[in-house]
Amino acid sequence: MSNKLLTLKAEDLAVMYAASFSKKDAERTGADLANDVFDKGEVEPLHVLSNLSRLKCVIDSAEKVFRSRLDLSVADTWNGVSFTPKNGSEKLQYSEDIEVAELEEKLKERKELVKLATKSKDVIYDASGVAVPKVSTVYDKSSIVISF
């Protein structure tokens, strides 16, 4: 099967959208595409989603290579899109502090104990003889996992 995206010339991709085509316009265009598929019923939505997922992967991969190969030392704007270099953020290495490391380990152990107590039908006691409470659970939003 041919790769239709690669038949577009780089020059075509560089000018595909006008400078006035905003992020909101892009989001609206994508939503309109999806709504049209559902509303018109001419194409099976799952078939469209399968190829949109592939296309997203192609675009994400290309963007990753562009980001890694571009040497952007100052902010730049082209065709209405701003590019701003950002240095990695500074992070303190808290675990180098013995107190913090010990507290993190105790917290990890306590979480495991609470998990055990919540799943158990019996009452679970910690090392101090105190009953470990059962806690409630919350669920993440349901989603669709896509793989190929």
Contacts in CASP RR format, 6 or more apart in sequence:
PFRMAT RR
TARGET T0000
AUTHOR 0000-0000-0000
METHOD contacts of the structure
MODEL  1
MSNKLLTLKAEDLAVMYAASFSKKDAERTGADLANDVFDKGEVEPLHVLS
NLSRLKCVIDSAEKVFRSRLDLSVADTWNGVSFTPKNGSEKLQYSEDIEV
AELEEKLKERKELVKLATKSKDVIYDASGVAVPKVSTVYDKSSIVISF
5 55 0 8 1.000
5 58 0 8 1.000
14 79 0 8 1.000
15 79 0 8 1.000
17 26 0 8 1.000
17 79 0 8 1.000
18 79 0 8 1.000
19 79 0 8 1.000
19 80 0 8 1.000
20 80 0 8 1.000
34 45 0 8 1.000
34 48 0 8 1.000
37 43 0 8 1.000
37 45 0 8 1.000
37 48 0 8 1.000
38 45 0 8 1.000
49 146 0 8 1.000
50 146 0 8 1.000
50 148 0 8 1.000
53 146 0 8 1.000
53 148 0 8 1.000
54 148 0 8 1.000
72 83 0 8 1.000
72 85 0 8 1.000
73 85 0 8 1.000
74 85 0 8 1.000
75 82 0 8 1.000
75 83 0 8 1.000
75 84 0 8 1.000
75 85 0 8 1.000
76 82 0 8 1.000
76 83 0 8 1.000
77 83 0 8 1.000
94 100 0 8 1.000
95 101 0 8 1.000
95 104 0 8 1.000
110 126 0 8 1.000
113 124 0 8 1.000
113 126 0 8 1.000
113 132 0 8 1.000
114 132 0 8 1.000
114 133 0 8 1.000
114 135 0 8 1.000
116 124 0 8 1.000
116 132 0 8 1.000
117 123 0 8 1.000
117 124 0 8 1.000
117 132 0 8 1.000
117 133 0 8 1.000
117 134 0 8 1.000
118 134 0 8 1.000
118 135 0 8 1.000
118 137 0 8 1.000
123 131 0 8 1.000
123 132 0 8 1.000
124 131 0 8 1.000
124 132 0 8 1.000
125 131 0 8 1.000
125 132 0 8 1.000
126 132 0 8 1.000
END
